[in-house]
Amino acid sequence: MKGTHKHYKWEVLALLWMAYLLNQADRQVFNTVLPAIRDSLGIGDTEVGMIATVFNLCYAFMVPLGGLAGDRLSRKWVTTIAILFWSVATMFTGLATGVVMLILLRSVATGGGEAFFGPANYSLLGQYHTDTRARAMSIHQTSYYVGVILAGWLAGHIADKLGWEYSFIIFGAAGVVWGIVMAIRLKDKKEIAGQAGNDEITGNGEKIVKGGEACHSRPDRESKPGIFDGFKTVFTTPTALILTIGFSGFIFVITGYMTWVPAFLQEEFGQSQAAAGFNSMFWTYLAAFLGVLLAGTLSDKIAIRDRKVRMVIQGVGLILGAAFLFFVNGGMTLWLIYLCFAGWGFFRAFFDANIYTVLYDVTPARLHASCSSALITTGFAVGALAPVILGAMKESMGSLSATFPVLGAVWIVCGILMLIVSRTHYQKDYDKINK
């Protein structure tokens, strides 16, 4: 049974990998068909940016509830119901006929559904993978890259052939199917622990199971987390706080990039929706796919000797990735544009690979979902401003080219902060949790 347990943790990774792929694909569908929605509904760039902004704000402020649910309820059912909820909402987004319906369906329903997925998804994966955590998180992160590449190309192709509405309908239907698969195959950690006969913490973090029998709860598991416990922990732990600030800058840049770069290629280079959707994501995330596997492997190997290297890798990734954004403009040749996309994507993966590994290193295990929700809430609340800010800058300047150096500067500041705190606080914060 122990071997089965070891094997099943990789099945959990596979199930959550596909769910996260559909999660990110769902978001990228909107970005890919954004110009078609704008033209079909007769709305401006600022209004389109506002739809994306409201989506991210709804997502951000619903995440604490998702974190609370992830720490108190079955993580299997939180993730499964979340994917079913947002997938149905995505299908109905294809029926939207105006800005109000897009905001309600895209922002409130879809954003709210996705908010419950993230914290439970990462904490469930972290429960199954301990000594392989950074590697598993890195492999899991590749689904993000595959998802946005797939959605970038396929959603654009569907929109070109059938109309933008069908892009939402088809991707939403795929999510419903996968939600059913997860309901059948995914299990909470406590179910596997009981079957394996080993000492384990339950999926909800309430009991220890030994030989299939419930033992007394550990002292740090007795009280259920409150909705603000994750925020208190994150904001009073220096490493977690700076990680959250870095994550906020990270999401701000990525949200702005992913919302507007497909439109940049369509308007500056005359590409079709399918071509712009593919090229805006393929070069970036092909490089990121390679980068995240490299960063995750290095992080696990070097962290055995020096744990703070995880945060150092993140800071270096932000600074080096930012350098490529300063060169992107409409006057470059396409191949140089793609090279900048790839360089940015490769180094952004250094941050991706270590986000939750760093967070879980310096926060209590019983609050992992709640701390994840605090990180995500803060990051997406800040990142939500990017689409409307860039949309307004685009309208006033007539081009997106001037916005790329601004995005690069944000990452440089965040990267420097990460490097400083990795040296001054990381080991101290880790020692407090792992006395």
C-alpha positions in Angstrom: 0.0 0.0 0.0 2.9 2.3 0.7 4.1 2.0 -2.9 0.5 2.8 -4.1 0.6 5.9 -1.9 3.9 7.1 -3.5 2.5 6.4 -7.0 -0.8 8.2 -6.3 0.9 11.5 -5.5 1.9 11.7 -9.1 -1.6 11.0 -10.2 -2.7 13.9 -8.0 -0.2 16.1 -9.8 -1.5 15.0 -13.2 -5.1 15.7 -12.2 -4.3 19.1 -10.8 -2.0 19.8 -13.8 -4.9 19.5 -16.2 -7.2 21.5 -14.0 -4.7 24.3 -13.8 -4.2 24.2 -17.5 -7.9 24.7 -18.0 -7.9 27.4 -15.4 -5.3 29.4 -17.2 -6.7 28.7 -20.6 -10.0 30.0 -19.5 -8.4 33.4 -18.6 -6.4 33.5 -21.9 -9.5 33.0 -24.1 -10.7 36.5 -23.1 -7.3 38.1 -23.9 -7.0 36.4 -27.2 -10.5 37.4 -28.5 -10.4 40.8 -26.8 -10.2 42.9 -30.0 -13.1 40.9 -31.5 -15.2 41.5 -28.4 -14.4 45.2 -28.5 -15.3 45.5 -32.1 -18.5 43.3 -31.8 -19.9 45.2 -28.8 -18.6 48.7 -29.9 -16.6 49.4 -26.7 -13.3 51.2 -26.1 -9.9 50.1 -24.8 -10.5 51.5 -21.3 -13.8 49.7 -21.0 -12.2 46.4 -22.2 -9.4 46.9 -19.6 -12.1 47.6 -17.0 -13.6 44.1 -17.6 -10.3 42.5 -17.0 -9.7 44.7 -13.9 -13.0 43.8 -12.3 -12.4 40.1 -13.0 -9.1 40.3 -11.2 -10.5 42.3 -8.3 -13.4 39.8 -7.9 -10.9 37.0 -8.0 -8.6 38.7 -5.4 -11.3 39.5 -2.9 -12.9 36.1 -3.1 -9.6 34.2 -2.6 -9.7 34.6 1.3 -13.0 32.6 1.3 -11.3 30.1 -1.0 -8.3 29.8 1.4 -10.7 29.4 4.4 -12.6 26.7 2.5 -9.3 25.0 1.6 -8.2 24.8 5.2 -11.6 23.8 6.7 -13.2 21.6 4.1 -12.3 18.8 1.7 -9.7 20.1 -0.7 -10.8 17.5 -3.2 -14.3 18.9 -3.3 -13.3 22.6 -3.1 -11.1 22.2 -6.2 -13.6 20.0 -8.1 -16.6 22.2 -7.5 -14.5 25.3 -8.4 -13.6 24.0 -11.8 -17.2 23.0 -12.5 -18.4 26.4 -11.4 -16.0 28.6 -13.5 -16.4 26.3 -16.5 -20.2 26.7 -16.6 -19.7 30.5 -16.2 -17.2 30.5 -19.1 -19.7 28.8 -21.3 -22.3 31.4 -20.5 -19.8 34.2 -21.2 -20.1 33.3 -24.9 -23.7 34.4 -24.7 -22.9 37.9 -23.4 -24.3 40.8 -25.4 -22.9 43.8 -23.5 -20.4 45.1 -21.0 -22.7 44.5 -18.0 -23.2 40.8 -18.9 -19.4 40.4 -19.6 -18.6 41.9 -16.1 -21.2 39.7 -14.4 -20.3 36.4 -16.2 -16.6 37.0 -16.8 -15.7 38.8 -13.7 -18.1 37.9 -10.9 -19.0 34.3 -11.8 -15.8 33.1 -13.4 -13.5 35.1 -11.0 -15.4 33.9 -8.0 -15.2 30.2 -9.2 -11.5 30.4 -9.8 -10.8 32.0 -6.5 -11.7 28.8 -4.6 -9.5 26.7 -6.8 -6.0 28.2 -6.2 -5.4 27.9 -2.5 -6.9 24.4 -2.2 -5.1 23.3 -5.3 -1.6 24.3 -4.1 -2.1 23.1 -0.6 -3.4 19.7 -1.7 -0.4 19.3 -4.0 1.9 20.4 -1.2 0.5 17.8 1.1 1.3 15.0 -1.2 4.7 16.3 -2.2 7.1 17.1 0.6 10.7 16.2 -0.4 9.7 16.6 -4.1 7.7 19.8 -3.5 9.7 22.3 -5.7 9.9 19.8 -8.5 6.2 19.0 -8.3 5.3 22.7 -8.1 7.5 23.3 -11.1 5.9 20.6 -13.2 2.5 21.8 -12.1 3.5 25.3 -13.3 4.2 24.0 -16.8 0.4 23.6 -17.2 0.1 27.3 -16.9 2.4 27.7 -19.9 0.7 25.0 -22.0 -2.7 26.4 -21.1 -2.0 29.9 -22.3 -0.3 28.7 -25.5 -3.1 26.3 -26.3 -5.8 28.9 -25.5 -3.9 31.6 -27.4 -3.8 29.6 -30.6 -7.0 27.5 -30.3 -9.3 30.3 -29.0 -8.1 32.6 -31.8 -8.6 29.9 -34.4 -12.1 29.1 -33.2 -12.9 32.9 -33.1 -11.7 33.3 -36.7 -13.8 30.4 -38.0 -16.9 30.4 -35.8 -16.9 33.6 -33.8 -15.5 34.7 -30.4 -18.6 33.3 -28.6 -17.7 29.7 -29.4 -14.2 30.1 -27.9 -15.8 30.5 -24.5 -18.4 27.7 -25.0 -15.9 25.1 -26.1 -13.3 25.8 -23.4 -16.0 25.9 -20.7 -17.3 22.5 -21.9 -13.8 21.0 -21.6 -13.6 22.2 -18.0 -17.0 20.6 -17.1 -15.7 17.2 -18.5 -12.5 17.5 -16.5 -14.4 18.4 -13.3 -16.3 15.1 -13.6 -13.0 13.2 -14.0 -11.6 14.9 -10.8 -14.8 14.1 -8.9 -14.1 10.4 -9.6 -10.3 10.1 -9.3 -9.1 12.9 -6.9 -8.8 12.0 -3.2 -8.0 14.0 0.0 -4.7 13.1 1.7 -6.6 11.5 4.6 -8.1 8.9 2.4 -4.7 7.7 1.1 -3.2 8.0 4.6 -5.8 5.6 6.0 -5.3 3.2 3.2 -1.5 3.2 3.5 -1.5 2.7 7.2 1.2 5.4 7.8 1.2 8.3 10.2 -0.3 11.3 8.2 -2.1 14.5 8.7 -5.6 14.5 7.4 -6.6 16.4 4.2 -8.3 19.0 6.4 -5.4 19.1 8.9 -7.5 17.9 11.9 -6.2 14.5 12.9 -3.3 12.1 12.6 -4.0 8.7 11.2 -1.9 5.8 12.3 -2.5 2.4 11.0 -5.9 3.5 9.9 -6.9 4.7 13.4 -7.5 8.3 14.5 -5.1 9.6 17.1 -5.3 12.7 19.2 -5.0 16.0 17.3 -1.7 17.8 17.4 -1.7 21.0 19.5 -1.2 23.2 16.4 -4.2 21.6 14.7 -6.8 22.0 17.4 -8.2 25.4 16.4 -9.6 26.0 12.9 -8.1 28.9 11.0 -9.9 32.2 10.9 -10.4 34.1 7.7 -7.7 36.7 8.6 -5.1 34.3 10.1 -3.4 33.8 6.8 -3.1 37.6 6.3 -1.8 38.1 9.8 0.9 35.4 9.3 2.0 36.7 5.9 2.1 40.4 6.9 4.0 39.7 10.1 6.6 37.4 8.6 9.2 39.5 6.7 10.1 36.8 4.1 6.4 36.1 3.4 5.6 39.9 3.2 8.3 40.6 0.7 7.4 37.5 -1.3 3.9 38.9 -1.4 5.1 42.3 -2.6 7.2 40.6 -5.2 4.3 38.5 -6.2 2.1 41.6 -6.5 4.6 43.2 -9.0 4.9 39.9 -10.7 1.1 39.7 -11.3 0.8 43.3 -12.3 3.3 42.9 -15.1 1.9 39.5 -16.2 -1.7 40.6 -16.2 -0.9 43.7 -18.2 1.2 41.6 -20.6 -1.3 38.9 -21.2 -4.3 41.2 -21.5 -2.8 43.5 -24.1 0.1 41.8 -26.0 -2.3 39.8 -28.4 -3.9 43.2 -29.3 -0.4 44.7 -29.7 0.5 42.1 -32.3 -2.8 42.5 -34.1 -2.6 46.3 -34.2 1.1 46.8 -34.7 1.8 43.9 -37.1 -1.6 43.1 -38.6 -1.7 39.6 -37.3 -5.0 37.6 -37.2 -6.6 36.6 -33.9 -5.2 33.1 -34.2 -1.7 34.2 -35.1 -1.6 36.9 -32.5 -3.0 34.6 -29.8 -0.4 32.0 -30.7 2.7 34.2 -31.1 2.0 36.3 -28.0 2.1 33.2 -25.9 4.1 30.5 -27.6 7.5 32.0 -27.6 7.0 33.3 -24.0 5.8 30.1 -22.5 7.9 27.7 -24.5 10.9 29.4 -22.9 9.1 29.5 -19.5 8.4 25.8 -19.7 12.1 25.1 -19.9 12.9 27.8 -17.3 10.6 26.5 -14.7 11.9 22.9 -14.9 15.5 24.2 -14.6 14.7 26.6 -11.7 12.7 23.9 -9.8 15.4 21.3 -10.1 18.2 23.7 -9.1 16.1 25.0 -6.2 15.5 21.6 -4.7 19.2 20.6 -5.1 20.8 23.7 -3.8 18.3 24.4 -1.1 19.5 21.3 0.7 22.6 23.3 1.6 21.1 26.8 1.6 17.4 27.3 1.7 17.5 31.0 0.9 18.7 30.2 -2.6 15.0 29.8 -3.5 14.3 33.5 -3.0 17.6 34.5 -4.6 16.6 32.6 -7.8 13.3 34.5 -7.7 14.9 37.9 -7.4 17.4 37.2 -10.2 14.6 36.0 -12.4 12.7 39.2 -12.0 15.7 41.4 -12.7 16.9 39.5 -15.8 13.3 39.1 -17.1 12.7 42.9 -16.8 15.7 43.6 -19.0 13.9 42.2 -22.1 10.8 44.3 -21.6 12.7 47.5 -22.1 13.4 46.6 -25.7 9.9 45.7 -26.9 8.3 48.2 -29.3 6.4 48.3 -32.5 9.5 49.4 -34.5 11.3 46.1 -34.0 11.3 43.2 -36.4 9.0 40.3 -35.4 11.8 37.9 -34.6 13.4 40.4 -32.2 10.0 40.8 -30.6 9.7 37.0 -30.2 13.2 36.9 -28.8 12.3 39.4 -26.1 9.1 37.5 -25.4 11.2 34.3 -24.9 13.8 35.9 -22.7 11.1 37.5 -20.5 9.3 34.1 -20.3 12.4 32.1 -19.4 13.4 34.3 -16.5 9.9 34.9 -15.2 9.8 31.1 -14.6 12.5 31.5 -12.0 10.0 33.3 -9.9 7.1 30.9 -10.7 9.0 27.8 -9.7 9.5 28.9 -6.1 6.4 31.0 -5.1 4.6 28.4 -2.9 7.7 26.6 -1.9 9.1 29.8 -0.4 5.7 30.6 1.2 5.4 27.2 2.7 8.9 27.3 4.1 8.1 30.2 6.3 4.5 29.7 7.3 2.7 27.0 9.5 1.5 24.0 7.6 -2.0 24.3 9.1 -2.3 27.8 7.5 -0.9 27.0 4.0 -4.2 27.5 2.2 -5.0 30.6 4.1 -1.5 32.1 3.6 -1.8 31.2 -0.1 -5.1 33.1 -0.2 -3.5 36.1 1.4 -0.7 36.1 -1.1 -3.1 35.6 -4.1 -5.5 38.3 -2.8 -2.9 40.9 -2.4 -1.2 40.0 -5.7 -4.3 40.0 -7.8 -5.7 43.2 -6.1 -2.6 45.0 -7.3 -2.4 43.2 -10.6 -6.0 44.0 -11.3 -5.0 47.6 -12.0 -2.7 46.7 -14.9 -5.3 46.2 -17.7 -7.2 49.4 -17.1 -4.0 51.4 -16.5 -2.4 50.1 -19.7 -5.7 50.5 -21.6 -5.8 54.2 -20.5 -2.1 54.7 -21.5 -2.7 53.1 -24.8 -5.6 55.4 -25.6 -3.7 58.5 -24.5 -0.4 57.6 -26.3 -1.9 55.7 -29.2 0.4 52.7 -28.7 1.3 50.0 -26.2 5.0 50.3 -26.9 5.5 53.0 -24.2 4.1 50.7 -21.5 6.7 47.9 -21.6 9.6 49.9 -19.9 7.1 50.7 -17.1 6.4 47.0 -16.6 10.2 46.3 -16.6 10.8 48.9 -13.9 8.2 47.3 -11.6 10.1 44.0 -11.8 13.5 45.5 -11.1 12.3 47.1 -7.9 10.6 43.8 -6.7 13.7 41.7 -7.7 16.0 43.9 -5.6 13.7 43.6 -2.6 13.7 39.8 -2.9 17.5 39.6 -3.0 17.8 41.8 0.1 15.3 39.9 2.3 16.6 36.5 1.2 19.9 37.4 2.9 18.5 39.2 6.0 15.4 37.2 7.0 14.8 33.9 5.1 16.7 31.6 7.4 15.4 33.3 10.5 11.8 32.9 9.4 12.4 29.3 8.3 13.9 28.4 11.7 10.9 29.9 13.6 8.5 27.5 11.8 10.8 24.5 11.9 12.1 24.5 15.5 
